[in-house]
Amino acid sequence: MSAFHLAQINLGSLKAPLDDPAMAEFNANLAPINALAEASPGYVWRYTDEGRDDATLSRPFGPGLLINFSVWRDLESLWNFTYRTDHLDLLRRRREWFDHLNGVRQAMWWIPTGHVPTLGEAGERLELLRAHGPTAEAFTFRDPFDPPAAPEAAAPGART
């Protein structure tokens, strides 16, 4: 097992409120696509609003910004889900439900296995990416970084 997992956050600027009829098809696909993610190899975790099975109530980065926040075993797992499953059909249709966002709308970063990232961490990673471009601390599919080297086990009797 790897010492690190991949966290990702992406933002979508809603074209209409979720209860608008224009968003009906997006809403109808949300549960199936979340189920597909959860069944996909390498899926670890996704953020959901308390008491819900999705994150459609949270607007931590702006009133019209929907979030998708998840953790995957590795970059390949997230890539395969994003671009090699039925998720790709919805991704291709994103302009039906989301406006174009200028600037950084997605960030990825490595977390220690077992760590559950917070929305605060996600916001920090988005800001890092905005401020410095892709680095090992915040990157994108276009400019990925490998996970950090696993910490070496301390030799018996070594000082830590």
PAKOL-994680 format. One record per residue: x, y, z of N, C-alpha, C in turn; residue number from 1. Coordinates in steps of 0.02 Angstrom, whole numbers, plus 50000, padded with zeros to 5 digits. Example, Ala and Ser with C-alpha at 12.3 -4.5 7.8 and 13.67 -1.06 7.14 Angstrom:
BEGIN
+-------+-------+-------+-------+-------+-------+-------+-------+-------+-------+
|   nxx |   nyy |   nzz |  caxx |  cayy |  cazz |   cxx |   cyy |   czz | dolum |
+-------+-------+-------+-------+-------+-------+-------+-------+-------+-------+
| 50660 | 49716 | 50390 | 50615 | 49775 | 50390 | 50660 | 49835 | 50390 |     1 |
| 50642 | 49888 | 50354 | 50684 | 49947 | 50357 | 50645 | 50002 | 50394 |     2 |
+-------+-------+-------+-------+-------+-------+-------+-------+-------+-------+
END
This chain:
BEGIN
+-------+-------+-------+-------+-------+-------+-------+-------+-------+-------+
|   nxx |   nyy |   nzz |  caxx |  cayy |  cazz |   cxx |   cyy |   czz | dolum |
+-------+-------+-------+-------+-------+-------+-------+-------+-------+-------+
| 50042 | 49941 | 50000 | 50000 | 50000 | 50000 | 50044 | 50062 | 50000 |     1 |
| 50024 | 50110 | 49960 | 50061 | 50173 | 49955 | 50054 | 50213 | 50019 |     2 |
| 50103 | 50253 | 50034 | 50101 | 50297 | 50093 | 50060 | 50359 | 50079 |     3 |
| 50042 | 50370 | 50015 | 50006 | 50431 | 49997 | 49947 | 50415 | 49951 |     4 |
| 49894 | 50456 | 49959 | 49837 | 50455 | 49915 | 49832 | 50524 | 49882 |     5 |
| 49792 | 50527 | 49829 | 49782 | 50588 | 49792 | 49716 | 50621 | 49812 |     6 |
| 49720 | 50684 | 49836 | 49659 | 50723 | 49849 | 49648 | 50769 | 49789 |     7 |
| 49584 | 50781 | 49774 | 49568 | 50827 | 49719 | 49506 | 50867 | 49738 |     8 |
| 49507 | 50930 | 49716 | 49448 | 50973 | 49722 | 49438 | 51005 | 49654 |     9 |
| 49375 | 51008 | 49633 | 49361 | 51048 | 49573 | 49296 | 51086 | 49585 |    10 |
| 49292 | 51143 | 49552 | 49236 | 51189 | 49561 | 49198 | 51194 | 49496 |    11 |
| 49134 | 51203 | 49502 | 49091 | 51215 | 49444 | 49045 | 51274 | 49458 |    12 |
| 49042 | 51320 | 49412 | 48999 | 51378 | 49419 | 48930 | 51363 | 49389 |    13 |
| 48881 | 51355 | 49432 | 48815 | 51335 | 49409 | 48784 | 51386 | 49363 |    14 |
| 48753 | 51363 | 49309 | 48717 | 51408 | 49264 | 48650 | 51428 | 49293 |    15 |
| 48623 | 51385 | 49336 | 48557 | 51398 | 49365 | 48555 | 51364 | 49433 |    16 |
| 48509 | 51385 | 49476 | 48501 | 51349 | 49540 | 48485 | 51275 | 49527 |    17 |
| 48505 | 51233 | 49573 | 48495 | 51161 | 49562 | 48422 | 51141 | 49555 |    18 |
| 48376 | 51181 | 49582 | 48305 | 51164 | 49576 | 48274 | 51193 | 49512 |    19 |
| 48314 | 51225 | 49471 | 48290 | 51250 | 49406 | 48281 | 51191 | 49358 |    20 |
| 48228 | 51191 | 49318 | 48218 | 51136 | 49270 | 48277 | 51125 | 49224 |    21 |
| 48316 | 51177 | 49211 | 48375 | 51169 | 49167 | 48428 | 51124 | 49198 |    22 |
| 48424 | 51113 | 49264 | 48473 | 51072 | 49298 | 48447 | 51001 | 49312 |    23 |
| 48387 | 50986 | 49289 | 48356 | 50921 | 49304 | 48398 | 50862 | 49283 |    24 |
| 48426 | 50866 | 49224 | 48465 | 50808 | 49200 | 48530 | 50801 | 49240 |    25 |
| 48560 | 50858 | 49257 | 48620 | 50854 | 49299 | 48602 | 50820 | 49366 |    26 |
| 48548 | 50842 | 49396 | 48527 | 50813 | 49460 | 48512 | 50739 | 49453 |    27 |
| 48481 | 50720 | 49398 | 48463 | 50649 | 49387 | 48525 | 50605 | 49380 |    28 |
| 48580 | 50634 | 49356 | 48641 | 50596 | 49347 | 48688 | 50597 | 49407 |    29 |
| 48674 | 50640 | 49455 | 48720 | 50648 | 49511 | 48729 | 50584 | 49553 |    30 |
| 48675 | 50554 | 49575 | 48681 | 50493 | 49616 | 48713 | 50436 | 49577 |    31 |
| 48692 | 50423 | 49514 | 48725 | 50368 | 49477 | 48800 | 50380 | 49466 |    32 |
| 48819 | 50443 | 49453 | 48890 | 50455 | 49440 | 48930 | 50451 | 49505 |    33 |
| 48900 | 50471 | 49561 | 48934 | 50463 | 49625 | 48941 | 50388 | 49642 |    34 |
| 48890 | 50349 | 49626 | 48894 | 50277 | 49638 | 48948 | 50246 | 49593 |    35 |
| 48952 | 50269 | 49532 | 49004 | 50244 | 49487 | 49073 | 50260 | 49515 |    36 |
| 49082 | 50321 | 49540 | 49147 | 50339 | 49570 | 49163 | 50293 | 49627 |    37 |
| 49115 | 50283 | 49672 | 49127 | 50241 | 49731 | 49143 | 50169 | 49713 |    38 |
| 49118 | 50146 | 49656 | 49131 | 50077 | 49634 | 49194 | 50071 | 49592 |    39 |
| 49224 | 50128 | 49576 | 49282 | 50127 | 49532 | 49346 | 50107 | 49568 |    40 |
| 49389 | 50069 | 49534 | 49453 | 50050 | 49566 | 49492 | 50113 | 49586 |    41 |
| 49516 | 50112 | 49647 | 49557 | 50168 | 49671 | 49519 | 50222 | 49708 |    42 |
| 49452 | 50218 | 49707 | 49413 | 50268 | 49745 | 49426 | 50258 | 49820 |    43 |
| 49434 | 50313 | 49855 | 49445 | 50309 | 49927 | 49390 | 50345 | 49966 |    44 |
| 49373 | 50407 | 49947 | 49327 | 50448 | 49987 | 49302 | 50506 | 49946 |    45 |
| 49243 | 50531 | 49963 | 49220 | 50595 | 49934 | 49184 | 50634 | 49987 |    46 |
| 49188 | 50699 | 49981 | 49155 | 50744 | 50027 | 49080 | 50743 | 50015 |    47 |
| 49041 | 50742 | 50068 | 48969 | 50749 | 50063 | 48946 | 50797 | 50118 |    48 |
| 48892 | 50831 | 50106 | 48863 | 50873 | 50157 | 48834 | 50829 | 50212 |    49 |
| 48835 | 50854 | 50273 | 48811 | 50815 | 50330 | 48738 | 50793 | 50318 |    50 |
| 48727 | 50728 | 50324 | 48660 | 50701 | 50316 | 48638 | 50692 | 50244 |    51 |
| 48683 | 50702 | 50197 | 48666 | 50696 | 50126 | 48714 | 50648 | 50092 |    52 |
| 48697 | 50629 | 50031 | 48741 | 50585 | 49993 | 48778 | 50624 | 49938 |    53 |
| 48776 | 50689 | 49941 | 48812 | 50730 | 49892 | 48835 | 50794 | 49926 |    54 |
| 48868 | 50836 | 49887 | 48895 | 50899 | 49914 | 48861 | 50958 | 49880 |    55 |
| 48798 | 50951 | 49864 | 48764 | 51004 | 49825 | 48742 | 51063 | 49868 |    56 |
| 48745 | 51057 | 49934 | 48726 | 51114 | 49977 | 48786 | 51158 | 49993 |    57 |
| 48845 | 51130 | 49994 | 48905 | 51168 | 50012 | 48924 | 51218 | 49959 |    58 |
| 48940 | 51278 | 49981 | 48965 | 51330 | 49936 | 49024 | 51366 | 49970 |    59 |
| 49076 | 51328 | 49990 | 49131 | 51359 | 50028 | 49173 | 51407 | 49987 |    60 |
| 49168 | 51405 | 49921 | 49211 | 51448 | 49880 | 49172 | 51499 | 49839 |    61 |
| 49109 | 51507 | 49855 | 49068 | 51557 | 49822 | 48997 | 51533 | 49816 |    62 |
| 48948 | 51579 | 49813 | 48878 | 51559 | 49814 | 48856 | 51517 | 49754 |    63 |
| 48886 | 51525 | 49698 | 48865 | 51486 | 49639 | 48913 | 51430 | 49621 |    64 |
| 48961 | 51416 | 49665 | 49012 | 51367 | 49649 | 48998 | 51300 | 49683 |    65 |
| 48986 | 51250 | 49642 | 48976 | 51182 | 49665 | 49044 | 51148 | 49671 |    66 |
| 49053 | 51106 | 49721 | 49118 | 51073 | 49729 | 49113 | 50998 | 49716 |    67 |
| 49168 | 50971 | 49695 | 49179 | 50899 | 49692 | 49246 | 50888 | 49726 |    68 |
| 49245 | 50851 | 49780 | 49304 | 50846 | 49824 | 49311 | 50772 | 49842 |    69 |
| 49367 | 50741 | 49821 | 49373 | 50669 | 49832 | 49446 | 50649 | 49842 |    70 |
| 49455 | 50587 | 49861 | 49522 | 50558 | 49871 | 49525 | 50492 | 49832 |    71 |
| 49581 | 50483 | 49799 | 49592 | 50424 | 49757 | 49658 | 50392 | 49775 |    72 |
| 49664 | 50328 | 49760 | 49726 | 50292 | 49774 | 49786 | 50324 | 49740 |    73 |
| 49775 | 50345 | 49677 | 49830 | 50375 | 49639 | 49801 | 50414 | 49580 |    74 |
| 49844 | 50447 | 49544 | 49824 | 50488 | 49487 | 49791 | 50446 | 49433 |    75 |
| 49818 | 50387 | 49420 | 49790 | 50343 | 49368 | 49718 | 50324 | 49384 |    76 |
| 49703 | 50310 | 49447 | 49635 | 50292 | 49466 | 49587 | 50349 | 49451 |    77 |
| 49606 | 50410 | 49471 | 49563 | 50467 | 49458 | 49556 | 50479 | 49382 |    78 |
| 49611 | 50473 | 49347 | 49610 | 50483 | 49274 | 49563 | 50432 | 49242 |    79 |
| 49569 | 50369 | 49261 | 49527 | 50317 | 49232 | 49453 | 50330 | 49245 |    80 |
| 49436 | 50350 | 49306 | 49366 | 50365 | 49321 | 49343 | 50425 | 49279 |    81 |
| 49384 | 50477 | 49278 | 49364 | 50540 | 49244 | 49356 | 50531 | 49170 |    82 |
| 49403 | 50496 | 49138 | 49405 | 50494 | 49065 | 49389 | 50427 | 49033 |    83 |
| 49381 | 50375 | 49073 | 49369 | 50309 | 49044 | 49307 | 50274 | 49070 |    84 |
| 49261 | 50313 | 49098 | 49197 | 50286 | 49119 | 49141 | 50330 | 49092 |    85 |
| 49080 | 50315 | 49112 | 49023 | 50356 | 49090 | 49029 | 50428 | 49116 |    86 |
| 49073 | 50439 | 49164 | 49085 | 50508 | 49188 | 49105 | 50554 | 49130 |    87 |
| 49141 | 50527 | 49082 | 49164 | 50568 | 49026 | 49105 | 50597 | 48987 |    88 |
| 49050 | 50559 | 48980 | 48992 | 50586 | 48945 | 48965 | 50649 | 48980 |    89 |
| 48963 | 50646 | 49046 | 48939 | 50705 | 49084 | 48990 | 50762 | 49080 |    90 |
| 49053 | 50745 | 49082 | 49105 | 50795 | 49076 | 49099 | 50832 | 49009 |    91 |
| 49086 | 50796 | 48957 | 49077 | 50827 | 48891 | 49017 | 50873 | 48888 |    92 |
| 48968 | 50859 | 48930 | 48907 | 50900 | 48931 | 48908 | 50955 | 48983 |    93 |
| 48964 | 50966 | 49016 | 48968 | 51013 | 49073 | 48945 | 51083 | 49055 |    94 |
| 48953 | 51104 | 48993 | 48932 | 51172 | 48975 | 48856 | 51181 | 48976 |    95 |
| 48820 | 51125 | 48977 | 48747 | 51130 | 48984 | 48727 | 51154 | 49053 |    96 |
| 48770 | 51139 | 49103 | 48752 | 51152 | 49173 | 48799 | 51201 | 49208 |    97 |
| 48859 | 51210 | 49181 | 48909 | 51253 | 49214 | 48936 | 51305 | 49166 |    98 |
| 48947 | 51365 | 49194 | 48979 | 51418 | 49156 | 49055 | 51407 | 49157 |    99 |
| 49088 | 51435 | 49107 | 49161 | 51432 | 49106 | 49190 | 51472 | 49164 |   100 |
| 49237 | 51444 | 49198 | 49272 | 51478 | 49252 | 49342 | 51497 | 49229 |   101 |
| 49358 | 51559 | 49233 | 49426 | 51580 | 49218 | 49471 | 51564 | 49277 |   102 |
| 49532 | 51547 | 49262 | 49580 | 51535 | 49316 | 49576 | 51465 | 49344 |   103 |
| 49602 | 51457 | 49403 | 49607 | 51391 | 49435 | 49539 | 51369 | 49460 |   104 |
| 49519 | 51310 | 49438 | 49457 | 51281 | 49461 | 49466 | 51210 | 49486 |   105 |
| 49528 | 51187 | 49484 | 49543 | 51118 | 49506 | 49612 | 51117 | 49537 |   106 |
| 49619 | 51077 | 49589 | 49686 | 51065 | 49619 | 49689 | 50993 | 49643 |   107 |
| 49749 | 50966 | 49639 | 49763 | 50899 | 49665 | 49825 | 50905 | 49710 |   108 |
| 49828 | 50861 | 49758 | 49887 | 50859 | 49802 | 49889 | 50791 | 49836 |   109 |
| 49948 | 50773 | 49858 | 49957 | 50709 | 49891 | 49947 | 50717 | 49967 |   110 |
| 49912 | 50668 | 49995 | 49900 | 50667 | 50067 | 49924 | 50601 | 50095 |   111 |
| 49944 | 50599 | 50159 | 49961 | 50534 | 50188 | 49901 | 50487 | 50187 |   112 |
| 49912 | 50425 | 50171 | 49858 | 50376 | 50170 | 49822 | 50377 | 50238 |   113 |
| 49757 | 50379 | 50236 | 49716 | 50380 | 50296 | 49696 | 50450 | 50317 |   114 |
| 49728 | 50501 | 50291 | 49710 | 50570 | 50307 | 49647 | 50589 | 50269 |   115 |
| 49600 | 50623 | 50303 | 49540 | 50648 | 50270 | 49550 | 50724 | 50263 |   116 |
| 49556 | 50747 | 50202 | 49567 | 50819 | 50192 | 49506 | 50860 | 50209 |   117 |
| 49518 | 50923 | 50226 | 49463 | 50969 | 50243 | 49451 | 51018 | 50186 |   118 |
| 49395 | 51051 | 50190 | 49381 | 51104 | 50141 | 49432 | 51160 | 50147 |   119 |
| 49456 | 51173 | 50209 | 49507 | 51223 | 50219 | 49571 | 51205 | 50182 |   120 |
| 49591 | 51142 | 50186 | 49651 | 51120 | 50149 | 49640 | 51128 | 50074 |   121 |
| 49581 | 51110 | 50051 | 49566 | 51115 | 49979 | 49571 | 51188 | 49957 |   122 |
| 49545 | 51234 | 49997 | 49550 | 51305 | 49980 | 49622 | 51328 | 49978 |   123 |
| 49662 | 51304 | 50025 | 49733 | 51322 | 50025 | 49768 | 51296 | 49962 |   124 |
| 49751 | 51237 | 49941 | 49782 | 51209 | 49880 | 49761 | 51247 | 49818 |   125 |
| 49698 | 51267 | 49815 | 49676 | 51309 | 49758 | 49715 | 51375 | 49758 |   126 |
| 49725 | 51405 | 49816 | 49762 | 51468 | 49821 | 49835 | 51458 | 49802 |   127 |
| 49866 | 51403 | 49824 | 49935 | 51389 | 49805 | 49942 | 51384 | 49730 |   128 |
| 49895 | 51349 | 49699 | 49898 | 51341 | 49627 | 49889 | 51408 | 49591 |   129 |
| 49843 | 51449 | 49617 | 49833 | 51516 | 49588 | 49897 | 51558 | 49594 |   130 |
| 49928 | 51555 | 49652 | 49985 | 51598 | 49667 | 50050 | 51576 | 49633 |   131 |
| 50061 | 51510 | 49629 | 50126 | 51485 | 49607 | 50124 | 51441 | 49546 |   132 |
| 50065 | 51425 | 49521 | 50061 | 51377 | 49466 | 50072 | 51307 | 49494 |   133 |
| 50076 | 51258 | 49450 | 50084 | 51189 | 49473 | 50150 | 51178 | 49511 |   134 |
| 50144 | 51149 | 49569 | 50201 | 51129 | 49610 | 50184 | 51061 | 49641 |   135 |
| 50229 | 51033 | 49677 | 50215 | 50969 | 49711 | 50160 | 50977 | 49763 |   136 |
| 50147 | 51039 | 49785 | 50096 | 51051 | 49837 | 50026 | 51060 | 49808 |   137 |
| 50021 | 51077 | 49745 | 49956 | 51087 | 49712 | 49968 | 51085 | 49637 |   138 |
| 49933 | 51039 | 49604 | 49945 | 51028 | 49533 | 49881 | 51007 | 49498 |   139 |
| 49886 | 50992 | 49434 | 49828 | 50973 | 49394 | 49844 | 50910 | 49353 |   140 |
| 49795 | 50886 | 49317 | 49808 | 50830 | 49271 | 49859 | 50850 | 49219 |   141 |
| 49857 | 50912 | 49197 | 49902 | 50935 | 49144 | 49975 | 50938 | 49168 |   142 |
| 49985 | 50954 | 49231 | 50053 | 50960 | 49259 | 50058 | 50920 | 49324 |   143 |
| 50055 | 50855 | 49319 | 50054 | 50814 | 49381 | 50123 | 50808 | 49414 |   144 |
| 50122 | 50791 | 49477 | 50183 | 50777 | 49516 | 50176 | 50708 | 49548 |   145 |
| 50232 | 50675 | 49556 | 50232 | 50610 | 49590 | 50221 | 50621 | 49665 |   146 |
| 50197 | 50569 | 49698 | 50191 | 50575 | 49771 | 50259 | 50582 | 49804 |   147 |
| 50261 | 50610 | 49864 | 50325 | 50615 | 49898 | 50354 | 50546 | 49911 |   148 |
| 50418 | 50544 | 49921 | 50449 | 50480 | 49939 | 50422 | 50460 | 50008 |   149 |
| 50410 | 50396 | 50015 | 50385 | 50370 | 50079 | 50438 | 50381 | 50132 |   150 |
| 50417 | 50401 | 50191 | 50466 | 50410 | 50245 | 50499 | 50343 | 50260 |   151 |
| 50563 | 50345 | 50270 | 50599 | 50284 | 50286 | 50589 | 50267 | 50359 |   152 |
| 50584 | 50203 | 50371 | 50576 | 50181 | 50440 | 50641 | 50196 | 50478 |   153 |
| 50633 | 50220 | 50537 | 50691 | 50236 | 50578 | 50727 | 50171 | 50598 |   154 |
| 50791 | 50174 | 50596 | 50831 | 50116 | 50617 | 50822 | 50106 | 50692 |   155 |
| 50823 | 50043 | 50713 | 50816 | 50031 | 50785 | 50868 | 50072 | 50824 |   156 |
| 50845 | 50106 | 50875 | 50890 | 50145 | 50916 | 50904 | 50214 | 50889 |   157 |
| 50877 | 50229 | 50827 | 50890 | 50295 | 50798 | 50848 | 50348 | 50834 |   158 |
| 50873 | 50408 | 50835 | 50836 | 50464 | 50866 | 50785 | 50489 | 50815 |   159 |
| 50726 | 50505 | 50839 | 50675 | 50531 | 50793 | 50655 | 50600 | 50813 |   160 |
+-------+-------+-------+-------+-------+-------+-------+-------+-------+-------+
END
